[in-house]
Amino acid sequence: MLKAIYQTIVLIIVVLFAKVSFGEKPNVLFVSIDDLNDWIGCMNGHPQVQTPHIDKLARQGTLFLNAHTQSPICNPSRTSVMTGLRPSITGIYSLAPWFRTVDKWKDLVTLPQHFANASYTTYTVGKIYHGGGWLQSEPPEFDIIGRTEPGLRPKEKRVKTPRGGRGMDWGVYPFKDSDHKDWKTASWAVEQLDKKPQDPFFMAVGFSLPHVPLLATQKWFDLYPEETLKLPRMLLDDRNDTPRFSWYLHWKLPEPRQRFLFQSGEQLNIVQAYLASISFMDSQVGRVLDALERNGYADNTIVVLWSDHGYHLGEKEITGKNTLWDRSARVPLIFAGPGIKKNSRSNRPVELLDIYPTLSELCELPSQDHLEGLSLVPLLKNPNAPRSRPAITTDNHDNHGIRTEEYRYIQYADGSEELYDMIADPHEFTNLADNPKYARTKRSLKKHLPKINRKPVAGSVNRILIYENGIANWEGEDIGPNDPIPD
C-alpha cells in the first residue's frame, strides 16, 4: 500500500515537473557581428582562418551556407533584420536616418519589442543597430541597455589610405585585449548571464570586429604568419566585363582600392589584420557562449549568430562592402538550440530577413503581419526542405542582386546587368549577362526583383546614390559616363 502511494506521488511530481519544463519559454541569445564575410572555419571561406568557438556553435546547430544580407551596408541591413522589412520597402538605404524618425515606421514593432510584448526581458550591448541615436528613441527598443564601451584607440594611424578617415586602418593593437571594445561588450554580456536572470530573456550582443579599424593584439597576428599567409583569389582586371554602374555604388567611399593595396605593399597586411580581428572576435563570442553554458542556460537558449554583410579584401578590385557580389552580400548565419537539428548545413538561399519570423516561430510567439521574411524552421528540421524564393540584396535605390543555389543575377538602376554561374564560377570572374545562352535564366531571375522600390526617405545621408533621367547622382554630385573612376 505504502509502495503504491509512493509510486503515485513520484508519478505526480514527474508529471508536474514535465509540465513546468515543457512550458518554459526558451531564451534567445542574438549575436551580431560586423563586416564578417565567409572567412570562418565552418564556411571554408579562407583556408587558414581559426574560429573554434563559432565553428563549435555551427556543429551544435544549423549553418546556412547560402545566407544573404538585405543590404551591404550597416544601417539598412540592421534596420531590415530588426523590423522584418526590406530596404526597398522602408526607403532606408544609407547610414542615416534612424528608422524611428520616419513617421511611417515610428511605431513598428521590432524584433526585441515583439519579445518584450511576450514577457521576455530584453537586453542589448554593443552594435545591434547602427549608431547611437536609437538610445533616445521612444518607445524603447530594449529593457536593459548595456553601456557600449569605446575601448582604447591608437593616437596615430598605421596606414595612410587615399580617402580614408581615421577608421580606415589596420595593424597590431598596441594595448591589451581587455582594452578593446569587443572585450568590454562580451564582459557585460557575461556579467548579465552570471547574475542568472530568472525571466526568459532576449539578449542582443553586437561585436564590432572585423569592422575597420582592423586592430588586434600581436597574439592574434601570430596565428597568421606573413610568410605562409594565403591571399584570396582575385583578378587584377576583374571589372573589365562589369557595367560602369558597378563602380557608382562605391564611387567615393573611404575604403581603398585593390590598386592601392598592391602599390603600397598592404595587401598581405590587410588580410592578416582581417584574419587576426576575426580570431579575436571569435574568442569573445566564445566567452559569452561559455557563460551561457556555465550558468545552465545552454539547453534552453536559442542562439542565432549573424553578420550584417560581407567584406572585400581586394576581390573585384576593391576593399569594403557596398556591392551586390557574393563577397559583400553573403554572410554567416547559424541557429542552435532546442528543436534545431545539430551539425546540419543548408545550401538553400536564405535571408537575414528570415531571422525575425524564425525566432518568433521557435519561441511560439504570435505572428506579425508585416514581416517579409520566411521562417527557417522547416530548414532547421530538414536542411534540404524546399524554399519558395531566392535571396534578394539591395544596394542603394533600385539596385538588386538575386541569389539562387546556382546563379547570382544583378540588375542596376540604369538597367545594366551581371549574371554569374555560382557553381562553375564561385568567385564571379565571368559575367554571363550578355551571353544569349542565358537569356531564359535571366528572365526567370528577373521575376524576383522587388516590385516596390521606395525612394530614399528624408534625412538619408552618406553613401546615397540616386539614378534619375539617365543621370547618376552620388551625394549631390552628378557622375557622367566619361568621368574617370576615382583611384
Rosetta blueprint (number, residue, H / E / L):
1 M L
2 L H
3 K H
4 A H
5 I H
6 Y H
7 Q H
8 T H
9 I H
10 V H
11 L H
12 I H
13 I H
14 V H
15 V H
16 L H
17 F H
18 A H
19 K H
20 V H
21 S H
22 F H
23 G H
24 E L
25 K L
26 P L
27 N E
28 V E
29 L E
30 F E
31 V E
32 S E
33 I E
34 D L
35 D L
36 L L
37 N L
38 D L
39 W L
40 I L
41 G H
42 C H
43 M H
44 N L
45 G L
46 H L
47 P L
48 Q L
49 V L
50 Q L
51 T L
52 P H
53 H H
54 I H
55 D H
56 K H
57 L H
58 A H
59 R H
60 Q L
61 G E
62 T E
63 L E
64 F E
65 L L
66 N L
67 A E
68 H E
69 T L
70 Q L
71 S L
72 P L
73 I L
74 C H
75 N H
76 P H
77 S H
78 R H
79 T H
80 S H
81 V H
82 M H
83 T H
84 G L
85 L L
86 R L
87 P H
88 S H
89 I H
90 T H
91 G L
92 I L
93 Y L
94 S L
95 L L
96 A E
97 P L
98 W L
99 F H
100 R H
101 T H
102 V L
103 D H
104 K H
105 W H
106 K L
107 D L
108 L L
109 V L
110 T L
111 L H
112 P H
113 Q H
114 H H
115 F H
116 A H
117 N L
118 A L
119 S L
120 Y L
121 T E
122 T E
123 Y E
124 T E
125 V E
126 G E
127 K L
128 I L
129 Y L
130 H L
131 G L
132 G L
133 G H
134 W H
135 L H
136 Q H
137 S L
138 E L
139 P L
140 P L
141 E L
142 F L
143 D L
144 I E
145 I E
146 G L
147 R L
148 T L
149 E L
150 P L
151 G L
152 L L
153 R L
154 P L
155 K L
156 E L
157 K L
158 R L
159 V L
160 K L
161 T L
162 P L
163 R L
164 G L
165 G L
166 R L
167 G L
168 M L
169 D L
170 W E
171 G E
172 V E
173 Y L
174 P L
175 F L
176 K L
177 D H
178 S H
179 D H
180 H L
181 K H
182 D H
183 W H
184 K H
185 T H
186 A H
187 S H
188 W H
189 A H
190 V H
191 E H
192 Q H
193 L H
194 D H
195 K L
196 K L
197 P L
198 Q L
199 D L
200 P L
201 F E
202 F E
203 M E
204 A E
205 V E
206 G E
207 F E
208 S L
209 L L
210 P L
211 H L
212 V L
213 P L
214 L E
215 L E
216 A E
217 T L
218 Q H
219 K H
220 W H
221 F H
222 D L
223 L L
224 Y L
225 P L
226 E H
227 E H
228 T H
229 L L
230 K L
231 L L
232 P L
233 R L
234 M L
235 L L
236 L L
237 D L
238 D L
239 R L
240 N L
241 D L
242 T L
243 P L
244 R L
245 F H
246 S H
247 W H
248 Y H
249 L L
250 H L
251 W L
252 K L
253 L L
254 P L
255 E L
256 P L
257 R E
258 Q H
259 R H
260 F H
261 L H
262 F H
263 Q H
264 S L
265 G L
266 E L
267 Q H
268 L H
269 N H
270 I H
271 V H
272 Q H
273 A H
274 Y H
275 L H
276 A H
277 S H
278 I H
279 S H
280 F H
281 M H
282 D H
283 S H
284 Q H
285 V H
286 G H
287 R H
288 V H
289 L H
290 D H
291 A H
292 L H
293 E H
294 R H
295 N L
296 G L
297 Y L
298 A H
299 D H
300 N H
301 T E
302 I E
303 V E
304 V E
305 L E
306 W E
307 S E
308 D L
309 H L
310 G L
311 Y L
312 H E
313 L E
314 G L
315 E H
316 K H
317 E H
318 I E
319 T E
320 G E
321 K L
322 N L
323 T L
324 L L
325 W L
326 D H
327 R H
328 S H
329 A H
330 R E
331 V E
332 P L
333 L E
334 I E
335 F E
336 A E
337 G L
338 P L
339 G L
340 I L
341 K L
342 K L
343 N L
344 S E
345 R E
346 S E
347 N L
348 R L
349 P L
350 V E
351 E E
352 L H
353 L H
354 D H
355 I H
356 Y H
357 P H
358 T H
359 L H
360 S H
361 E H
362 L H
363 C L
364 E L
365 L L
366 P L
367 S L
368 Q L
369 D L
370 H L
371 L L
372 E L
373 G L
374 L L
375 S L
376 L L
377 V H
378 P H
379 L H
380 L H
381 K H
382 N L
383 P L
384 N L
385 A L
386 P L
387 R L
388 S L
389 R L
390 P L
391 A E
392 I E
393 T E
394 T E
395 D L
396 N L
397 H L
398 D L
399 N L
400 H E
401 G E
402 I E
403 R E
404 T L
405 E L
406 E L
407 Y E
408 R E
409 Y E
410 I E
411 Q E
412 Y L
413 A L
414 D L
415 G L
416 S L
417 E E
418 E E
419 L E
420 Y E
421 D E
422 M L
423 I L
424 A L
425 D L
426 P L
427 H L
428 E L
429 F L
430 T L
431 N L
432 L L
433 A L
434 D L
435 N L
436 P H
437 K H
438 Y H
439 A H
440 R H
441 T H
442 K H
443 R H
444 S H
445 L H
446 K H
447 K L
448 H L
449 L L
450 P L
451 K L
452 I L
453 N L
454 R L
455 K L
456 P L
457 V L
458 A L
459 G L
460 S L
461 V E
462 N L
463 R L
464 I L
465 L E
466 I E
467 Y E
468 E E
469 N L
470 G L
471 I E
472 A E
473 N E
474 W E
475 E L
476 G L
477 E E
478 D E
479 I E
480 G L
481 P L
482 N L
483 D L
484 P L
485 I L
486 P L
487 D L
